[in-house]
Amino acid sequence: MTYRIRFTKQAQKDVNKLTPKLQEKLKDILRNRIARHPHSGKALSGDLKGYYSVRLSLKDRIVYTVRENELLVLVVRAKTHYGE
């Protein structure tokens, strides 16, 4: 079973700021890992409980939530985790 991938406006802005190489890596991670196994990311806690994180680069993370009833992964951020 494959989940659909959607981006928030902020996540789309983040993607547009990534280098072409990181954009390709992001596509690969989304298609081959997250869309197939959305709960494989690191489950976040605290204010971000219900969200997952996957490393994109040394400083960048993909942060997303899973909507099981819609078979949808909503990417909320795709940029730096450690300030800019």
C-alpha positions as CSV (number, residue, x, y, z in Angstrom):
1,M,0.0,0.0,0.0
2,T,1.4,3.4,-1.0
3,Y,0.4,6.7,0.7
4,R,-0.1,9.9,-1.2
5,I,2.3,12.8,-0.5
6,R,1.2,16.4,0.0
7,F,3.1,19.5,1.1
8,T,2.0,22.4,3.2
9,K,2.7,25.9,1.8
10,Q,5.7,26.2,4.2
11,A,7.1,22.8,3.2
12,Q,6.8,23.8,-0.5
13,K,8.8,27.0,0.2
14,D,11.4,24.9,2.0
15,V,11.7,22.5,-0.9
16,N,12.2,25.4,-3.3
17,K,15.2,26.6,-1.2
18,L,16.9,23.2,-1.3
19,T,19.8,22.6,-3.7
20,P,18.8,20.5,-6.7
21,K,20.8,17.6,-5.3
22,L,18.8,17.7,-2.0
23,Q,15.6,18.1,-3.9
24,E,16.3,14.8,-5.7
25,K,17.2,13.1,-2.4
26,L,14.0,14.4,-0.9
27,K,12.0,12.9,-3.9
28,D,13.8,9.5,-3.4
29,I,13.1,9.4,0.3
30,L,9.5,10.4,-0.1
31,R,8.8,7.8,-2.9
32,N,10.8,4.9,-1.7
33,R,10.6,5.1,2.0
34,I,7.9,7.4,3.4
35,A,5.2,6.7,0.9
36,R,5.6,3.0,1.5
37,H,6.4,2.9,5.2
38,P,5.2,6.3,6.7
39,H,5.8,5.2,10.3
40,S,9.5,4.4,9.6
41,G,10.6,8.0,10.6
42,K,11.5,9.0,14.1
43,A,8.4,9.7,16.1
44,L,8.6,13.1,17.6
45,S,7.4,14.1,21.1
46,G,6.3,17.1,23.0
47,D,4.6,19.8,20.9
48,L,5.4,17.7,17.8
49,K,3.7,14.6,19.1
50,G,2.0,12.9,16.1
51,Y,4.7,14.0,13.7
52,Y,7.7,12.1,12.3
53,S,11.1,13.2,11.2
54,V,13.6,11.8,8.6
55,R,17.1,13.1,8.0
56,L,17.6,14.7,4.7
57,S,21.1,16.1,5.2
58,L,23.4,16.7,8.2
59,K,21.2,19.7,9.2
60,D,18.0,19.3,7.2
61,R,15.0,17.2,8.2
62,I,11.7,16.2,6.6
63,V,8.9,16.6,9.2
64,Y,5.6,15.1,8.4
65,T,2.4,13.7,9.8
66,V,0.4,10.7,8.6
67,R,-3.4,10.7,8.0
68,E,-4.3,7.0,8.1
69,N,-7.9,7.5,7.1
70,E,-6.9,9.3,3.9
71,L,-3.7,7.2,3.2
72,L,-1.9,10.6,3.1
73,V,1.5,11.8,4.3
74,L,1.5,15.6,4.9
75,V,5.0,17.1,4.8
76,V,5.0,20.2,7.0
77,R,8.8,21.1,6.8
78,A,11.7,20.1,4.6
79,K,14.5,22.3,5.7
80,T,16.9,23.0,8.5
81,H,16.4,21.6,12.0
82,Y,19.2,23.7,13.5
83,G,18.5,27.4,12.8
84,E,19.5,29.1,9.5
